[in-house]
Amino acid sequence: MEHFMARKRSRKTNNLRRQLPIILLVFGITLFFLGTASHIQIYINSVRLSQKEAPQEIPTGEDPRLIVIPSSGIKANVKQGGIVNREWILSDKDALYLPSSGKIGEGYNTIIYAHNRENLFKNLKKVKKDDLILILSNKDRTFTYKVYSIEDINPRDVDKLYSSEKDILTLFTCDGWFDRERLLVRAKLINVTIPSTKAPMSF
């Protein structure tokens, strides 16, 4: 009987020894796949997190640097102007845009003003409805506007310069006898073009 039990224990031991490598192999493979799956999930989570935290590109406006009105022969460089101590910044050689108004491409009202002089806005009074106004930006894009409103206003009615309309251009200059009025021209954006690198744009 003791001999039989010893042989039985020996068989169990041998079977266990034979199965042990298989058990270890299965255990190792399981750990490997669990670890790999864990790393994959960590990677996926990190990608999702980085996508959520990545800053979104916010569209920004562009500064006008040249204005051309073919119908009235106006062509002038545009620089930044503004109002300081309730006085308008003026220039004898450039048209100026009001930085507190919207920049072109932002979707708001861009205000450009200039003296009533030969090389600036003297011919603005020749502009008619449906005339086109071209604005070249500091990013070399051309914004085309169509005139829809022309009026003379009192110099005190500065509030009329501002508008809640979208994608418009407001031009104004001195007008009338002894510059007692202000000529106000409004135009609506109708097109935006990017010049070809092979054929630089010219006006």
Backbone as a printed PyTorch tensor [residue, N CA C, xyz], in Angstrom:
tensor([[[  0.8250,  -1.2040,   0.0000],
         [  0.0000,   0.0000,   0.0000],
         [  0.8570,   1.2490,   0.0000]],

        [[  1.8840,   1.2540,   0.8500],
         [  2.7770,   2.4170,   0.9100],
         [  3.4950,   2.5940,  -0.4150]],

        [[  3.8540,   1.4920,  -1.0310],
         [  4.5450,   1.5690,  -2.3180],
         [  3.6200,   2.1630,  -3.3790]],

        [[  2.3090,   1.7800,  -3.3140],
         [  1.3420,   2.3070,  -4.2880],
         [  1.1620,   3.8030,  -4.1170]],

        [[  1.0570,   4.2500,  -2.8500],
         [  0.8670,   5.6800,  -2.5770],
         [  2.0850,   6.4710,  -3.0070]],

        [[  3.2570,   5.9370,  -2.8340],
         [  4.4890,   6.6290,  -3.2260],
         [  4.5250,   6.8030,  -4.7260]],

        [[  4.1090,   5.7410,  -5.4670],
         [  4.0950,   5.8310,  -6.9290],
         [  3.0810,   6.8710,  -7.3910]],

        [[  1.9330,   6.9600,  -6.6690],
         [  0.9000,   7.9340,  -7.0320],
         [  1.3930,   9.3570,  -6.8280]],

        [[  2.0910,   9.5760,  -5.6760],
         [  2.6290,  10.9200,  -5.4170],
         [  3.6850,  11.2730,  -6.4430]],

        [[  4.4740,  10.3010,  -6.8350],
         [  5.5220,  10.5290,  -7.8280],
         [  4.9160,  10.9390,  -9.1650]],

        [[  3.7790,  10.2770,  -9.5370],
         [  3.1270,  10.6310, -10.7980],
         [  2.5980,  12.0640, -10.7520]],

        [[  1.9880,  12.4650,  -9.6020],
         [  1.4640,  13.8220,  -9.4630],
         [  2.5780,  14.8500,  -9.5730]],

        [[  3.7090,  14.5090,  -8.9470],
         [  4.8490,  15.4320,  -8.9880],
         [  5.3580,  15.5840, -10.4070]],

        [[  5.4560,  14.4450, -11.1050],
         [  5.9240,  14.4920, -12.4960],
         [  4.9620,  15.2860, -13.3840]],

        [[  3.6490,  15.0480, -13.1510],
         [  2.6500,  15.7960, -13.9350],
         [  2.7480,  17.2900, -13.6690]],

        [[  2.9500,  17.6460, -12.4050],
         [  3.0730,  19.0590, -12.0350],
         [  4.3010,  19.6800, -12.6660]],

        [[  5.3970,  18.9040, -12.6790],
         [  6.6310,  19.4140, -13.2870],
         [  6.4470,  19.6280, -14.7950]],

        [[  5.6790,  18.6830, -15.4190],
         [  5.4430,  18.8420, -16.8610],
         [  4.5430,  20.0530, -17.1490]],

        [[  3.5640,  20.2970, -16.2800],
         [  2.6040,  21.3750, -16.5100],
         [  3.1330,  22.7450, -16.0900]],

        [[  4.1390,  22.7500, -15.2150],
         [  4.6350,  24.0160, -14.6730],
         [  5.1370,  24.9630, -15.7620]],

        [[  5.9550,  24.4880, -16.7250],
         [  6.3900,  25.4170, -17.7880],
         [  5.2240,  25.9910, -18.5790]],

        [[  4.2040,  25.1230, -18.8270],
         [  3.0330,  25.6020, -19.5780],
         [  2.2900,  26.6670, -18.7800]],

        [[  2.1340,  26.4080, -17.4690],
         [  1.4470,  27.3770, -16.6000],
         [  2.2000,  28.7030, -16.5720]],

        [[  3.5300,  28.6030, -16.4200],
         [  4.3470,  29.8240, -16.3850],
         [  4.2690,  30.5750, -17.7080]],

        [[  4.2590,  29.8010, -18.8180],
         [  4.1820,  30.4340, -20.1390],
         [  2.8590,  31.1740, -20.3030]],

        [[  1.7570,  30.4870, -19.9250],
         [  0.4330,  31.1170, -20.0230],
         [  0.3660,  32.3470, -19.1270]],

        [[  0.9170,  32.2450, -17.9270],
         [  0.9190,  33.3640, -16.9880],
         [  1.7110,  34.5440, -17.5450]],

        [[  2.8660,  34.2250, -18.1440],
         [  3.7080,  35.2820, -18.7210],
         [  3.0340,  35.9710, -19.8900]],

        [[  2.4050,  35.1450, -20.7650],
         [  1.6950,  35.7240, -21.9220],
         [  0.5500,  36.6200, -21.4510]],

        [[ -0.1650,  36.1490, -20.4090],
         [ -1.2750,  36.9450, -19.8660],
         [ -0.7790,  38.2830, -19.3390]],

        [[  0.3240,  38.2470, -18.5730],
         [  0.8910,  39.4940, -18.0500],
         [  1.3260,  40.4270, -19.1770]],

        [[  1.9100,  39.8310, -20.2280],
         [  2.3860,  40.6410, -21.3600],
         [  1.2300,  41.3860, -22.0160]],

        [[  0.1440,  40.6240, -22.2950],
         [ -0.9840,  41.2580, -22.9710],
         [ -1.6930,  42.2580, -22.0730]],

        [[ -1.7620,  41.9390, -20.7770],
         [ -2.3600,  42.9000, -19.8540],
         [ -1.5490,  44.1850, -19.8050]],

        [[ -0.2140,  44.0290, -19.7680],
         [  0.6560,  45.2080, -19.7500],
         [  0.5560,  45.9980, -21.0320]],

        [[  0.5380,  45.2810, -22.1700],
         [  0.4250,  45.9600, -23.4680],
         [ -0.8930,  46.7040, -23.5790]],

        [[ -1.9810,  46.0500, -23.1770],
         [ -3.2950,  46.6900, -23.2330],
         [ -3.3320,  47.9230, -22.3470]],

        [[ -2.6810,  47.8150, -21.1880],
         [ -2.6400,  48.9550, -20.2770],
         [ -1.9020,  50.1250, -20.8980]],

        [[ -0.7460,  49.8160, -21.5330],
         [  0.0280,  50.8730, -22.1840],
         [ -0.7400,  51.4900, -23.3530]],

        [[ -1.4440,  50.6410, -24.0900],
         [ -2.2370,  51.1580, -25.2140],
         [ -3.3270,  52.0970, -24.7080]],

        [[ -3.9930,  51.6890, -23.6240],
         [ -5.0570,  52.5230, -23.0780],
         [ -4.5000,  53.8430, -22.5530]],

        [[ -3.3290,  53.7750, -21.9080],
         [ -2.6840,  55.0000, -21.4190],
         [ -2.3560,  55.9190, -22.5830]],

        [[ -1.8570,  55.3340, -23.6770],
         [ -1.5100,  56.1380, -24.8620],
         [ -2.7610,  56.7940, -25.4500]],

        [[ -3.8430,  55.9910, -25.5620],
         [ -5.0900,  56.5310, -26.1120],
         [ -5.6060,  57.6730, -25.2520]],

        [[ -5.5680,  57.4720, -23.9290],
         [ -6.0320,  58.5190, -23.0220],
         [ -5.1900,  59.7810, -23.1330]],

        [[ -3.8620,  59.6010, -23.2880],
         [ -2.9820,  60.7680, -23.4010],
         [ -3.2400,  61.5270, -24.6920]],

        [[ -3.5180,  60.7810, -25.7800],
         [ -3.8310,  61.4390, -27.0580],
         [ -5.1220,  62.2280, -26.9430]],

        [[ -6.1310,  61.5900, -26.3230],
         [ -7.4110,  62.2870, -26.1520],
         [ -7.2390,  63.5380, -25.3050]],

        [[ -6.4430,  63.4280, -24.2510],
         [ -6.2150,  64.5630, -23.3690],
         [ -5.4920,  65.6770, -24.0970]],

        [[ -4.4680,  65.3090, -24.8930],
         [ -3.7140,  66.3320, -25.6240],
         [ -4.5900,  67.0160, -26.6570]],

        [[ -5.5250,  66.2530, -27.2540],
         [ -6.4320,  66.8540, -28.2250],
         [ -7.3820,  67.8260, -27.5540]],

        [[ -7.8010,  67.4990, -26.3460],
         [ -8.6970,  68.3960, -25.6260],
         [ -7.9700,  69.6590, -25.1830]],

        [[ -6.7110,  69.5000, -24.7670],
         [ -5.9720,  70.6310, -24.2340],
         [ -5.2890,  71.4560, -25.3080]],

        [[ -5.2230,  70.9360, -26.5460],
         [ -4.5540,  71.6770, -27.6180],
         [ -5.2940,  72.9730, -27.8780]],

        [[ -4.5750,  74.1040, -27.8990],
         [ -5.2340,  75.3880, -28.1320],
         [ -5.8420,  75.4540, -29.5190]],

        [[ -7.0530,  75.9470, -29.6020],
         [ -7.7290,  76.0850, -30.8810],
         [ -7.2590,  77.3620, -31.5700]],

        [[ -7.0730,  77.2740, -32.8890],
         [ -6.6460,  78.4440, -33.6520],
         [ -7.7960,  79.4410, -33.7390]],

        [[ -7.5460,  80.6550, -33.2900],
         [ -8.5610,  81.6900, -33.2970],
         [ -8.3160,  82.6140, -34.4780]],

        [[ -9.3080,  82.7530, -35.3350],
         [ -9.1170,  83.6350, -36.4740],
         [ -8.8410,  85.0640, -36.0330]],

        [[ -7.9010,  85.7150, -36.6540],
         [ -7.5900,  87.0950, -36.3250],
         [ -7.7320,  87.9510, -37.5630]],

        [[ -7.9840,  89.2550, -37.3330],
         [ -8.1220,  90.1800, -38.4430],
         [ -6.7760,  90.5820, -39.0150]],

        [[ -6.8370,  91.3100, -40.1040],
         [ -5.6270,  91.7530, -40.7910],
         [ -5.6320,  93.2700, -40.9080]],

        [[ -4.4440,  93.8430, -40.8780],
         [ -4.3230,  95.2910, -41.0050],
         [ -4.3980,  95.6990, -42.4720]],

        [[ -5.2000,  96.7220, -42.8020],
         [ -5.2010,  97.2310, -44.1760],
         [ -3.9170,  98.0060, -44.4390]],

        [[ -3.3080,  97.8120, -45.6070],
         [ -2.0880,  98.5650, -45.9000],
         [ -2.1440,  99.3160, -47.2270]],

        [[ -3.1840,  99.0490, -48.0330],
         [ -3.3460,  99.7900, -49.2830],
         [ -4.8220,  99.8180, -49.6510]],

        [[ -5.3050, 100.9980, -50.0560],
         [ -6.6810, 101.1260, -50.5160],
         [ -6.6840, 101.6100, -51.9580]],

        [[ -7.5010, 100.9850, -52.7880],
         [ -7.6120, 101.3520, -54.1990],
         [ -9.0930, 101.4200, -54.5620]],

        [[ -9.4950, 102.5560, -55.1480],
         [-10.8540, 102.7030, -55.6710],
         [-10.7210, 103.0410, -57.1500]],

        [[-10.7730, 102.0520, -58.0300],
         [-10.5160, 102.2700, -59.4590],
         [-11.4150, 103.3220, -60.1000]],

        [[-12.6870, 103.3640, -59.7170],
         [-13.6380, 104.2710, -60.3690],
         [-13.3300, 105.7430, -60.1280]],

        [[-12.6520, 106.0520, -59.0250],
         [-12.3610, 107.4550, -58.6990],
         [-10.8690, 107.7630, -58.6920]],

        [[-10.0550, 106.7830, -59.0680],
         [ -8.6190, 107.0150, -59.1520],
         [ -7.9160, 107.1460, -57.8140]],

        [[ -8.5170, 106.6140, -56.7720],
         [ -7.8970, 106.6920, -55.4430],
         [ -6.9720, 105.5050, -55.2300]],

        [[ -5.7740, 105.8020, -54.7870],
         [ -4.8030, 104.7760, -54.4100],
         [ -3.9190, 105.3630, -53.3250]],

        [[ -3.9620, 104.7720, -52.1300],
         [ -3.2040, 105.3310, -51.0050],
         [ -2.7810, 104.2280, -50.0540]],

        [[ -1.6060, 104.4080, -49.4900],
         [ -1.1590, 103.5050, -48.4350],
         [ -1.9990, 103.7470, -47.1910]],

        [[ -2.1630, 102.7090, -46.3980],
         [ -2.9560, 102.8160, -45.1720],
         [ -2.0720, 102.4760, -43.9770]],

        [[ -2.0580, 103.3700, -43.0110],
         [ -1.3010, 103.1600, -41.7780],
         [ -2.2550, 103.2180, -40.5870]],

        [[ -1.7460, 102.8680, -39.4390],
         [ -2.5900, 102.9060, -38.2390],
         [ -2.7450, 104.3320, -37.7470]],

        [[ -3.9850, 104.7230, -37.5060],
         [ -4.2800, 106.0380, -36.9430],
         [ -4.8400, 105.8860, -35.5470]],

        [[ -5.8850, 106.6620, -35.2590],
         [ -6.4950, 106.5530, -33.9480],
         [ -6.9000, 107.9040, -33.4000]],

        [[ -7.3320, 107.8990, -32.1610],
         [ -7.7380, 109.1170, -31.4610],
         [ -6.9570, 109.1950, -30.1570]],

        [[ -6.2490, 110.3080, -29.9620],
         [ -5.4600, 110.5210, -28.7460],
         [ -5.9030, 111.8310, -28.1150]],

        [[ -6.3020, 111.7650, -26.8590],
         [ -6.7860, 112.9570, -26.1500],
         [ -7.8910, 113.6600, -26.9390]],

        [[ -8.7880, 112.8610, -27.4990],
         [ -9.9470, 113.3380, -28.2590],
         [ -9.5630, 114.0200, -29.5710]],

        [[ -8.3370, 113.8400, -30.0030],
         [ -7.8820, 114.4000, -31.2700],
         [ -7.5380, 113.2640, -32.2260]],

        [[ -8.0170, 113.3920, -33.4770],
         [ -7.7210, 112.3740, -34.4790],
         [ -6.2650, 112.4600, -34.9190]],

        [[ -5.6030, 111.3160, -34.9720],
         [ -4.2640, 111.2600, -35.5580],
         [ -4.4210, 111.4380, -37.0650]],

        [[ -3.6400, 112.3450, -37.6590],
         [ -3.7680, 112.6470, -39.0850],
         [ -2.4330, 112.4630, -39.7970]],

        [[ -2.5110, 112.3040, -41.1030],
         [ -1.3000, 112.1500, -41.9180],
         [ -1.4960, 112.8880, -43.2350]],

        [[ -0.4210, 113.5260, -43.7090],
         [ -0.4810, 114.2490, -44.9810],
         [ -0.2450, 113.3430, -46.1860]],

        [[  0.2080, 112.1250, -45.9500],
         [  0.5530, 111.2550, -47.0790],
         [ -0.1080, 109.8840, -47.0600]],

        [[ -0.7280, 109.5150, -45.9430],
         [ -1.3300, 108.1830, -45.8460],
         [ -2.7850, 108.2680, -45.3960]],

        [[ -3.5770, 107.3140, -45.8510],
         [ -4.8860, 107.0880, -45.2400],
         [ -4.6320, 106.3370, -43.9340]],

        [[ -5.5500, 106.4540, -43.0050],
         [ -5.3580, 105.8510, -41.6850],
         [ -6.5820, 105.0170, -41.3090]],

        [[ -6.3200, 103.9370, -40.6120],
         [ -7.4560, 103.1520, -40.1200],
         [ -7.5460, 103.2760, -38.6120]],

        [[ -8.7650, 103.2060, -38.1250],
         [ -9.0190, 103.3600, -36.6990],
         [ -8.8760, 102.0030, -36.0240]],

        [[ -7.8210, 101.8050, -35.2130],
         [ -7.5700, 100.4820, -34.6270],
         [ -8.6550, 100.0230, -33.6570]],

        [[ -9.4170, 100.9740, -33.1180],
         [-10.4950, 100.5850, -32.2030],
         [-11.7040, 100.0300, -32.9540]],

        [[-11.7230, 100.2040, -34.2780],
         [-12.7640,  99.5710, -35.0930],
         [-12.2800,  98.1750, -35.4720]],

        [[-13.0880,  97.4320, -36.1930],
         [-12.6810,  96.0730, -36.5430],
         [-11.6040,  96.0480, -37.6050]],

        [[-10.7100,  95.0850, -37.5070],
         [ -9.7350,  94.8710, -38.5720],
         [-10.4250,  94.1340, -39.7180]],

        [[ -9.8650,  94.2490, -40.9180],
         [-10.4840,  93.5510, -42.0390],
         [-10.3390,  92.0400, -41.8360]],

        [[-11.3890,  91.3420, -42.1770],
         [-11.3810,  89.8920, -42.0120],
         [-11.9280,  89.4220, -40.6840]],

        [[-12.1880,  90.3470, -39.7650],
         [-12.7380,  89.9630, -38.4630],
         [-14.2590,  89.8400, -38.5010]],

        [[-14.8530,  90.4310, -39.5370],
         [-16.3030,  90.3460, -39.6440],
         [-17.0370,  91.5480, -39.1070]],

        [[-16.2980,  92.6310, -38.8220],
         [-16.9370,  93.8080, -38.2460],
         [-16.8350,  95.0090, -39.1910]],

        [[-16.8660,  96.2020, -38.6120],
         [-16.8210,  97.4500, -39.3680],
         [-15.4180,  98.0420, -39.2920]],

        [[-14.7340,  98.1170, -40.4130],
         [-13.3880,  98.6940, -40.4640],
         [-13.4930, 100.1440, -40.9300]],

        [[-12.9290, 101.0600, -40.1470],
         [-13.0180, 102.4910, -40.4540],
         [-11.6740, 103.0010, -40.9640]],

        [[-11.6850, 103.6080, -42.1520],
         [-10.4840, 104.2160, -42.7400],
         [-10.8060, 105.6680, -43.0690]],

        [[ -9.9050, 106.5740, -42.7020],
         [-10.1380, 108.0020, -42.9390],
         [ -8.8800, 108.6450, -43.5030]],

        [[ -9.0590, 109.8100, -44.1300],
         [ -7.9130, 110.5210, -44.7130],
         [ -8.3080, 111.9610, -45.0230]],

        [[ -7.2800, 112.7920, -45.2250],
         [ -7.5130, 114.1820, -45.6230],
         [ -8.1760, 114.2430, -46.9990]],

        [[ -8.8800, 115.3350, -47.2380],
         [ -9.4690, 115.6080, -48.5510],
         [ -8.3940, 116.2600, -49.4260]],

        [[ -7.4390, 115.4360, -49.8580],
         [ -6.3110, 115.9360, -50.6510],
         [ -6.1140, 115.0780, -51.8870]],

        [[ -5.3530, 115.6250, -52.8270],
         [ -5.1860, 115.0110, -54.1370],
         [ -4.7010, 113.5670, -54.0450]],

        [[ -3.7130, 113.3320, -53.2080],
         [ -3.1230, 111.9910, -53.1240],
         [ -3.8420, 111.0880, -52.1220]],

        [[ -4.9350, 111.6070, -51.5460],
         [ -5.6540, 110.8220, -50.5430],
         [ -7.1280, 110.6660, -50.9350]],

        [[ -8.0440, 111.3180, -50.1910],
         [ -9.4670, 111.0790, -50.4120],
         [-10.1900, 112.2320, -51.1100]],

        [[ -9.4750, 113.0440, -51.8740],
         [-10.1370, 114.1570, -52.5590],
         [-11.2200, 113.6590, -53.5130]],

        [[-10.9530, 112.5690, -54.1870],
         [-11.9110, 112.0400, -55.1670],
         [-12.9490, 111.0960, -54.5620]],

        [[-12.9920, 111.0280, -53.2480],
         [-13.9790, 110.1450, -52.6250],
         [-15.4050, 110.5840, -52.9820]],

        [[-15.5770, 111.8960, -53.2290],
         [-16.9030, 112.4100, -53.5930],
         [-17.3500, 111.9210, -54.9750]],

        [[-16.4280, 111.3630, -55.7630],
         [-16.7740, 110.8210, -57.0800],
         [-17.2750, 109.3770, -57.0090]],

        [[-17.1330, 108.7860, -55.8490],
         [-17.5590, 107.3950, -55.6820],
         [-19.0830, 107.2940, -55.7590]],

        [[-19.5610, 106.2560, -56.4130],
         [-20.9960, 106.0220, -56.5480],
         [-21.3590, 104.6460, -55.9860]],

        [[-22.6310, 104.4540, -55.7710],
         [-23.0980, 103.1540, -55.2890],
         [-22.7320, 102.0570, -56.2810]],

        [[-22.3890, 100.9070, -55.7480],
         [-21.9760,  99.7130, -56.4970],
         [-20.5400,  99.7920, -57.0140]],

        [[-19.8360, 100.9170, -56.7570],
         [-18.4090, 100.9640, -57.0850],
         [-17.6600,  99.9870, -56.1850]],

        [[-16.5300,  99.5070, -56.6860],
         [-15.7290,  98.5520, -55.9190],
         [-14.5710,  99.2470, -55.2170]],

        [[-14.2860,  98.7820, -54.0140],
         [-13.1450,  99.2690, -53.2290],
         [-12.2700,  98.0680, -52.9050]],

        [[-10.9900,  98.1680, -53.2090],
         [-10.0540,  97.0740, -52.9520],
         [ -9.1440,  97.4410, -51.7910]],

        [[ -9.0250,  96.5300, -50.8440],
         [ -8.1340,  96.7150, -49.6960],
         [ -7.1180,  95.5810, -49.6900]],

        [[ -5.8480,  95.9410, -49.7510],
         [ -4.7780,  94.9450, -49.6430],
         [ -4.3210,  94.8910, -48.1930]],

        [[ -4.2820,  93.6940, -47.6220],
         [ -3.9400,  93.5460, -46.2090],
         [ -2.4460,  93.3220, -46.0110]],

        [[ -2.0360,  93.3370, -44.7520],
         [ -0.6330,  93.0790, -44.4190],
         [ -0.2510,  91.6150, -44.6520]],

        [[ -1.2350,  90.7800, -44.9740],
         [ -0.9710,  89.3790, -45.3100],
         [ -1.1480,  89.1310, -46.8080]],

        [[ -1.1330,  90.2280, -47.5640],
         [ -1.2070,  90.1710, -49.0330],
         [ -2.5010,  89.5570, -49.5570]],

        [[ -3.5530,  89.6630, -48.7850],
         [ -4.8610,  89.2480, -49.2880],
         [ -5.6280,  90.4870, -49.7400]],

        [[ -6.4270,  90.3290, -50.7800],
         [ -7.2150,  91.4420, -51.2960],
         [ -8.6780,  91.2740, -50.8930]],

        [[ -9.1960,  92.2680, -50.2030],
         [-10.5890,  92.2860, -49.7740],
         [-11.3470,  93.2480, -50.6860]],

        [[-12.3560,  92.7390, -51.3620],
         [-13.1380,  93.5570, -52.2880],
         [-14.4830,  93.9170, -51.6630]],

        [[-14.7720,  95.2180, -51.6520],
         [-16.0230,  95.7300, -51.0870],
         [-16.8330,  96.4250, -52.1820]],

        [[-18.1610,  96.4100, -52.0260],
         [-19.0480,  97.1280, -52.9480],
         [-19.7800,  98.2290, -52.1800]],

        [[-19.7240,  99.4460, -52.7130],
         [-20.3330, 100.6020, -52.0580],
         [-21.8570, 100.4680, -52.0590]],

        [[-22.4660, 100.7050, -50.8930],
         [-23.9270, 100.6520, -50.8040],
         [-24.5350, 101.8870, -50.1570]],

        [[-23.6950, 102.7700, -49.5760],
         [-24.2390, 103.9460, -48.8970],
         [-23.2560, 105.1130, -48.9880]],

        [[-23.7860, 106.2980, -49.3410],
         [-22.9750, 107.5230, -49.4120],
         [-23.7910, 108.6510, -48.7850]],

        [[-23.2090, 109.3700, -47.8330],
         [-23.9340, 110.4750, -47.2050],
         [-22.9740, 111.4920, -46.5960]],

        [[-23.4580, 112.7330, -46.4990],
         [-22.7360, 113.7840, -45.7900],
         [-23.3070, 113.8870, -44.3910]],

        [[-22.4300, 113.9700, -43.4010],
         [-22.8800, 114.0530, -42.0190],
         [-22.2470, 115.2570, -41.3370]],

        [[-22.8230, 115.6450, -40.2220],
         [-22.2740, 116.7190, -39.4040],
         [-21.0310, 116.2010, -38.6800]],

        [[-19.9570, 117.0060, -38.6120],
         [-18.7390, 116.5540, -37.9170],
         [-18.9890, 116.1040, -36.4870]],

        [[-20.0710, 116.6040, -35.8860],
         [-20.3730, 116.2220, -34.5040],
         [-21.0120, 114.8310, -34.4250]],

        [[-21.5250, 114.3570, -35.5470],
         [-22.2080, 113.0550, -35.5450],
         [-21.2160, 111.9050, -35.7200]],

        [[-20.2400, 111.8650, -34.8430],
         [-19.2000, 110.8340, -34.9350],
         [-19.7810, 109.4340, -34.7470]],

        [[-20.8630, 109.3480, -33.9950],
         [-21.4660, 108.0320, -33.7440],
         [-21.9070, 107.3400, -35.0270]],

        [[-22.1610, 108.1350, -36.0810],
         [-22.5950, 107.5390, -37.3440],
         [-21.4830, 106.7400, -38.0260]],

        [[-20.2510, 106.9520, -37.5700],
         [-19.1420, 106.1710, -38.1260],
         [-19.2640, 104.7000, -37.7520]],

        [[-19.8190, 104.4710, -36.5960],
         [-19.8650, 103.1110, -36.0680],
         [-21.1330, 102.3960, -36.5250]],

        [[-21.0020, 101.0990, -36.6980],
         [-22.1280, 100.2990, -37.1680],
         [-22.0010,  98.8780, -36.6390]],

        [[-23.1430,  98.2600, -36.4040],
         [-23.1550,  96.8640, -35.9420],
         [-23.2460,  95.8880, -37.1110]],

        [[-23.2830,  96.4180, -38.3340],
         [-23.3340,  95.5490, -39.5050],
         [-22.0370,  94.7460, -39.6270]],

        [[-22.1440,  93.5920, -40.2390],
         [-21.0070,  92.6890, -40.3650],
         [-20.2870,  92.8790, -41.6960]],

        [[-18.9670,  92.7080, -41.6610],
         [-18.1300,  92.7170, -42.8690],
         [-18.3410,  93.9650, -43.7200]],

        [[-18.2070,  95.1270, -43.0970],
         [-18.3540,  96.3600, -43.8630],
         [-17.1100,  97.2370, -43.7150]],

        [[-16.9910,  98.1730, -44.6400],
         [-15.8970,  99.1380, -44.6600],
         [-16.5070, 100.5300, -44.6260]],

        [[-15.9920, 101.3820, -43.7470],
         [-16.4650, 102.7580, -43.6530],
         [-15.3190, 103.7070, -43.9760]],

        [[-15.5180, 104.5610, -44.9820],
         [-14.5330, 105.5770, -45.3560],
         [-15.1160, 106.9450, -45.0530]],

        [[-14.2620, 107.8640, -44.5650],
         [-14.7700, 109.2200, -44.4030],
         [-13.6500, 110.2370, -44.5160]],

        [[-14.0570, 111.4320, -44.9400],
         [-13.1210, 112.5360, -45.1360],
         [-13.8880, 113.8470, -45.0110]],

        [[-13.1590, 114.9550, -45.0210],
         [-13.8000, 116.2660, -44.9610],
         [-14.5200, 116.5590, -46.2730]],

        [[-15.6010, 117.3370, -46.1900],
         [-16.3640, 117.6620, -47.3960],
         [-17.1460, 118.9550, -47.1540]],

        [[-17.7050, 119.4880, -48.2300],
         [-18.5340, 120.6810, -48.1100],
         [-17.7150, 121.9650, -48.0790]],

        [[-18.4230, 123.0850, -47.9820],
         [-17.8020, 124.4110, -47.9470],
         [-16.9790, 124.5790, -46.6770]],

        [[-15.6940, 124.8840, -46.8430],
         [-14.7620, 125.0230, -45.7200],
         [-14.7530, 123.7840, -44.8160]],

        [[-14.9360, 122.6460, -45.4470],
         [-14.8810, 121.3570, -44.7230],
         [-15.8600, 121.2970, -43.5550]],

        [[-17.0450, 121.8400, -43.7740],
         [-18.0330, 121.8690, -42.6990],
         [-18.7890, 120.5490, -42.5600]],

        [[-18.5830, 119.6520, -43.4940],
         [-19.2650, 118.3660, -43.4360],
         [-18.2470, 117.2320, -43.4980]],

        [[-18.7640, 116.0280, -43.3010],
         [-17.9240, 114.8380, -43.4330],
         [-18.6150, 113.8810, -44.4100]],

        [[-17.8500, 113.4570, -45.3960],
         [-18.3840, 112.5040, -46.3710],
         [-18.1890, 111.0890, -45.8400]],

        [[-19.2650, 110.3440, -45.7950],
         [-19.2480, 108.9900, -45.2320],
         [-19.6440, 107.9850, -46.3180]],

        [[-18.7520, 107.0490, -46.5930],
         [-19.0000, 106.0220, -47.6120],
         [-18.9290, 104.6490, -46.9520]],

        [[-19.9540, 103.8380, -47.2050],
         [-19.9550, 102.4870, -46.6470],
         [-20.0090, 101.4630, -47.7670]],

        [[-19.2810, 100.3600, -47.5490],
         [-19.2220,  99.2950, -48.5560],
         [-19.2720,  97.9380, -47.8660]],

        [[-19.8120,  96.9530, -48.5780],
         [-19.9820,  95.6010, -48.0430],
         [-18.9600,  94.6590, -48.6640]],

        [[-18.3520,  93.8130, -47.8280],
         [-17.3830,  92.8280, -48.3170],
         [-18.0750,  91.8120, -49.2260]],

        [[-17.5020,  91.6180, -50.4270],
         [-18.0940,  90.6560, -51.3680],
         [-17.1170,  89.5660, -51.7950]],

        [[-15.8170,  89.7820, -51.5420],
         [-14.8570,  88.7710, -51.9990],
         [-13.5130,  88.9490, -51.2950]],

        [[-12.8060,  87.8230, -51.1290],
         [-11.4470,  87.8330, -50.5770],
         [-10.5910,  86.9460, -51.4620]],

        [[ -9.4650,  87.4590, -51.9320],
         [ -8.5920,  86.6760, -52.8090],
         [ -7.1710,  86.6680, -52.2850]],

        [[ -6.4490,  85.5830, -52.6160],
         [ -5.0450,  85.4370, -52.2530],
         [ -4.2290,  85.4900, -53.5320]],

        [[ -3.2350,  86.3770, -53.6210],
         [ -2.4620,  86.5010, -54.8600],
         [ -1.6170,  85.2720, -55.1290]],

        [[ -1.3970,  84.9660, -56.3960],
         [ -0.5440,  83.8510, -56.7880],
         [  0.9070,  84.1950, -56.5120]],

        [[  1.6820,  83.1810, -56.0650],
         [  3.1040,  83.4130, -55.8040],
         [  3.8700,  83.6180, -57.1030]],

        [[  3.3020,  83.1090, -58.2000],
         [  3.9760,  83.2520, -59.4890],
         [  3.6640,  84.5890, -60.1520]],

        [[  2.5460,  85.1660, -59.7850],
         [  2.1550,  86.4290, -60.4060],
         [  1.7830,  87.4260, -59.3250]],

        [[  2.7560,  88.1710, -58.7960],
         [  2.4920,  89.1380, -57.7340],
         [  1.4100,  90.1320, -58.1580]],

        [[  0.5430,  90.4930, -57.1960],
         [ -0.5490,  91.3840, -57.4980],
         [ -0.0550,  92.8140, -57.6600]],

        [[ -0.6400,  93.5440, -58.5860],
         [ -0.3210,  94.9540, -58.7730],
         [ -1.6110,  95.6980, -59.0460]],

        [[ -1.6310,  96.9680, -58.6660],
         [ -2.8210,  97.7890, -58.8740],
         [ -2.5010,  98.8960, -59.8550]]])
